[in-house]
Amino acid sequence: MRVLVACEFSGIVRDAFIRTGHQAMSCDLLQTEAPGPHYKGDVRDVLDYPWDLMIAHPPCTDLAVSGARHFSGKYLQGRQQASASFFMSLAKADIPRMALENPICIMSTLWRQPDQIIQPWMFGHGETKATCLWLKNLPPLIPENIVDGRESRIHRLPPSDDRWKLRSTTYRGIAEAMATQWGRLASAKSGAALRNSNVSRPSQQMR
Ligand SMILES: C[S@@+](CC[C@H](N)C(=O)[O-])C[C@H]1O[C@@H](n2cnc3c(N)ncnc32)[C@H](O)[C@@H]1O
């Protein structure tokens, strides 16, 4: 499959797909931290390439409910509207399968409820970080490595310049699950066939 990993500097999801035999490219305004196929720039420059699958991690700073105490300022400055608009530009891309990822955020009420909420402890990391997935033509991820431990990663990280990067980097176990479970769909209906069909998102499940 041709896989676009949007808003990813770490290369973690991209490399998980490459390891399982797919053509994957990451894209971020930042340079990639792991050498590999990467477009450094605005993801909207590359959305119209004929991708089969997009995994997107749009910025959550202005959308996450954990920052609700700052919402009024963000709204007055239009930052929240701009971030929601960016999120929706990804959601509306003409790509047959996609997963949009964000923490618990206002897109659940502004747009629609997520199809799935996952936690790192479901995929081999003994930590909590509720992560919403909005899915199009993808099944919910099956928790394949449930482990003990319910520590919050965010509270464990000391202050530093790159704290936001450490906080937002995708967990490897989740990336592996995406690549193995969603990568298998390559042998199912092709991207081109899906593009021309009316199949849409799955029903809501796995809250
Ligand atoms: C929440 S972080 C996601 C990090 C990701 N999980 C990873 O492991 O690299 C959001 C990222 O979106 C990027 N970003 C913001 N606007 C963008 C745009 N228009 N095009 C591409 N990337 C963008 C930011 O630079 C930031 O790295």
The ligand as an SDF file (V2000), in Angstrom:
LIG
                    3D

 27 29  0  0  0  0  0  0  0  0999 V2000
    1.0090   16.0750   17.7950 C   0  0  0  0  0  0  0  0  0  0  0  0
    2.4280   16.1580   16.7880 S   0  0  0  0  0  0  0  0  0  0  0  0
    2.4240   14.5000   16.1480 C   0  0  0  0  0  0  0  0  0  0  0  0
    3.7560   13.7800   16.3490 C   0  0  0  0  0  0  0  0  0  0  0  0
    3.7200   12.3420   15.8660 C   0  0  0  0  0  0  0  0  0  0  0  0
    2.8540   11.5150   16.6740 N   0  0  0  0  0  0  0  0  0  0  0  0
    5.1070   11.7280   15.7900 C   0  0  0  0  0  0  0  0  0  0  0  0
    5.3350   10.6370   16.3840 O   0  0  0  0  0  0  0  0  0  0  0  0
    5.9980   12.3240   15.1510 O   0  0  0  0  0  0  0  0  0  0  0  0
    1.7720   17.1350   15.4640 C   0  0  0  0  0  0  0  0  0  0  0  0
    2.7540   17.4460   14.3610 C   0  0  0  0  0  0  0  0  0  0  0  0
    2.0540   18.0970   13.3000 O   0  0  0  0  0  0  0  0  0  0  0  0
    2.9850   18.8840   12.5950 C   0  0  0  0  0  0  0  0  0  0  0  0
    2.2570   19.8080   11.7140 N   0  0  0  0  0  0  0  0  0  0  0  0
    1.5270   20.8970   12.0590 C   0  0  0  0  0  0  0  0  0  0  0  0
    0.9950   21.4850   10.9680 N   0  0  0  0  0  0  0  0  0  0  0  0
    1.3910   20.7560    9.9050 C   0  0  0  0  0  0  0  0  0  0  0  0
    1.1690   20.8740    8.5000 C   0  0  0  0  0  0  0  0  0  0  0  0
    0.4180   21.8470    7.9730 N   0  0  0  0  0  0  0  0  0  0  0  0
    1.7250   19.9510    7.6850 N   0  0  0  0  0  0  0  0  0  0  0  0
    2.4980   18.9460    8.2090 C   0  0  0  0  0  0  0  0  0  0  0  0
    2.7350   18.7880    9.5220 N   0  0  0  0  0  0  0  0  0  0  0  0
    2.1880   19.6820   10.3690 C   0  0  0  0  0  0  0  0  0  0  0  0
    3.7830   19.5290   13.7150 C   0  0  0  0  0  0  0  0  0  0  0  0
    5.0300   19.9900   13.2680 O   0  0  0  0  0  0  0  0  0  0  0  0
    3.8950   18.3890   14.7340 C   0  0  0  0  0  0  0  0  0  0  0  0
    5.1080   17.7040   14.6070 O   0  0  0  0  0  0  0  0  0  0  0  0
  1  2  1  0
  2  3  1  0
  2 10  1  0
  3  4  1  0
  4  5  1  0
  5  6  1  0
  5  7  1  0
  7  8  2  0
  7  9  1  0
 10 11  1  0
 11 12  1  0
 11 26  1  0
 12 13  1  0
 13 14  1  0
 13 24  1  0
 14 15  1  0
 14 23  1  0
 15 16  2  0
 16 17  1  0
 17 18  1  0
 17 23  2  0
 18 19  1  0
 18 20  2  0
 20 21  1  0
 21 22  2  0
 22 23  1  0
 24 25  1  0
 24 26  1  0
 26 27  1  0
M  CHG  2   2   1   9  -1
M  END
$$$$
